[in-house]
Amino acid sequence: MMEDEKHMQVVAVAASEKPAPAMPHATTVAEFGVVDAPVCSAPYRSAASHLSACCHGGAKMAFLAYSLGKREINQYFSIKNAKLLSVAAVILLTLFHTVSRYYGGGDTCEWLLSSGRYLGETVWQPYGCMMHKYKNTEAKSCLAEKRVAFVGDSRIQQLFYSYIQIIDPAQRADGRKHENILFEDRSASVNVDFLWYAEVNNSLKERLISWTKDPSIKPDVVIIGAATWSIKLHGGSSEALQQYRANLTAISLPLEQLAEDGEVYWVLQDPVHEEGLSDNRKMITNEQLELYNKVVLSTLNSNKKNSKARVRFLGASRQAAMETITQSADGLHLPESTRNVAAMVLMNAVCNKVLRPIDGSCCQALPAPSLLQKLTACVFLGSALVFLVLHALGHNRSWKSRPTPPNVESGEEKKPATAASPLNHKAPFQALCKMGLIMVYFYLCDRANVFMKEQKFYTHSTFFIPLIYMFVLGIFYSENSKETKLLNREQTDEWKGWMQLVILIYHISGASVFIPVYMHVRVLVAAYLFQTGYGHFSFFWLKGDFGLYRVCQVLFRLNFLVVVLCLVMDRPYQFYYFVPLVTFWFVVIYATMAMWPQILQKKANGSGMWHVGILVKLLGLLLFICFFAYSQGLFENIFSVWPISKLFELNGSIHEWWFRWKLDRFAIIHGMLFAFVYLVLQKCQGLSEEKGEPLFSTRISNILLLISVFSFMTYSFPTHSMFHLFQTYSFPTHSMFNLFQTYSFPTHSMFHLFQTYSFPTHSMFNLFQTYSFPTYSMFNLFQTYSFPTHSMFNLFQTYSFPTHSMFHLFQTYSFPTHSMFHLFQTYSIWASSCKNKTECNELHPYISGLQILAFILIRNIPGYSRSLYSSFFAWFGKISLELFICQYHIWLAADTKGILVLIPGNPSLNIIISTFIFVCVAHEISVITNDLAQVAIPKDGGALLRRLLAAGVFTLGLLLVSRSVEGNQGGGH
């Protein structure tokens, strides 16, 4: 069992055995609102004593149940058991999807053309695959030198106009009816024609036969369909249906001949809105249309001898129209939004296999593995063979213990409880075998056509509801911290953990389209880099270890997973942008601290001038950053030089690296400066870090908080903050949270927070603004004018938790009236005021540091808050790097553009299962990286230099092979 798991169980057991402290009687009486009662009289004393005894017993029972619940969860749901379950789930799901595709039809083109559903009101989601939204430049590139023909009646004519609007958005219907219409884009040599054939008859047959005989006029793509005129002219008679079948049989052979070296799509008849039809169209009923569709499906592709030449059927528009046909102007022709869906489906069917967009998984064949992917597979297979040989020879010793890995993102170190046992020859190959199997799962998820993919669709509920669940779980797993220092290891793990979970929810919900959420997540990314600067500066300042072993350990742990993914998934290093960013800034921090003169705390203690020296170094680093920030040309020239360019280019351009680097360019130096100030104050005993004591005196705390408030107020523009999300227009009156209101809950339960009528007219942050944080627990923050006195939160107050519960984190007597939550309010107001992301990103580097500082002060100034942390968040924080990288391919899909679908047809269950597997994989990769780091980075200097030389040769070989492959591909084009 892993060390983290054991620690969680020990804490849970200790908590369950510790008796609940008695509640002060005064607090209990005050909570019932009778503090002024004459409690000195005998009757009152008797009643109060009885009430106190009952409440104390209830508190003990509640706290015991709370602790035992966590103990049982930790005992029966260990990480080892979870990983076994995830392996079984992966095997079963892989078999299920493989069998389903083999026997049930796994053609994603058929999925695209035949079925789907609406996400919201306008976004169409094909079944099991992703549909790319084509721009006009992409459409022209795909259709260059091609001829497309639309053949049919007025419905096909409308589809024709929607199709050419993708190519040229300025095109509009010109009112012409019952005639041929020609469209040509000479810049790309694209020809799209509409040919008027209202019925399936001999004239249509002759046209199709002429195309088969003369290749010069034959279209590359034919979109055809007709039936409504046959129903209208013949009154929906059965004789007309039989004649339609006969005529369709006559043209089936020419259509199949056209499909041999081209593409033919028959558009099935869409439904009509019978109530909206004019009198001369009343005979066109949905029943009649279904009969004609059945004739088409049974007649076309009936030639068994020519099975490869198939006419494809477009039925997706028919399914979409079932939900939108009531919006039709005349009951017959589709609304524009539905026609646009059909046109985009056709564009994906034609162009996806040509342009291969990453977010257009429909109609794409499985790509052939590259040379690097084949070589990587050989390495993993070779490791498996060596492991099997060593296992057969009896090398069965295993790693009994592993040293706790350093926190490579923030640079913190933690000494292992036990020394690592000597490594054997079998262990690294066993780790590589596990890594190889995990990479197979990665490949199946995001490179092979085994699992399904769907596109993202943002709604406020898909982002904020999981966020609430997450924080409830984080509160449930609250523990006493071993340390009470500012930003101690457990606190930084907790910080990284909840930030990473928020980022994961942000990615899977597609919340980047909502600018206020986007900007707050930008602050979280800046906070990661802040921790990098803080942690590595602290390490170098305190320990002065600039040795090669330390540097290689950090670089290996940061980059191992990404390097393997670059090889397996055939993606550039810059694609996983966060790792290049953190790696670059670690090298910068190392160079800044290691360059002459090396200034350490020991040296600075002897003379105050060395403190000035370190500030001069930080100033130099700031000038370096500013110089490059305003010299984009020089920046791009430096990072475009081979082989450096291979690390920082994405799609042949350095622009993405420039954008990421510039966006959070000051976060590192903010972290380093904060670390310096904190460590100096700590050395001078200017801080009080004992358990339960505030970090500063009352006056200093007030001054710091007020400065932060006024700094943020500068950016307070509009009055409507992002948290109006939760009000009337975002959620219905009876919101989703009614699911949680059972008979045991009071009528006005906690979840009325999110219901319209329980909100005052002020924004959501009024919930957090109480009168200078009084002595009541944090749940009073949520009790606004709309909550009754005995709300659900009384469950969490005195009788369930000890008086000094976890939620006193945010409670101090030194907070000013306008509390520090104004910082978050004004930042949120500023974020919601941005007109676009570009405007927000320009100001973000200058103000994100204030938001980070505000959080640190809120989290650390109260003494009690430093004594508690969430073990739930901290557990995720220890694998935050792996979670961030793994999400690209085994939680999200199509390189983060979509969502992986393991359980089709049930989005909620799919998220639960895929998340469970994803977290287990990330944890195992963290363990494997730690194991291999011990082998790859030896402490012996000579051995380390030899490994570095071998790694350099290997990397150079990869770069040369990659360059050669790119050259061959370019020559081939």
Order of alpha helices (4+ residues) and beta strands (2+ residues): alpha-alpha-alpha-alpha-alpha-beta-beta-alpha-beta-alpha-beta-beta-alpha-beta-alpha-alpha-beta-alpha-beta-alpha-alpha-alpha-alpha-beta-alpha-beta-alpha-alpha-alpha-alpha-alpha-alpha-alpha-alpha-alpha-alpha-alpha-alpha-alpha-alpha-beta-alpha-alpha-beta-beta-alpha-alpha
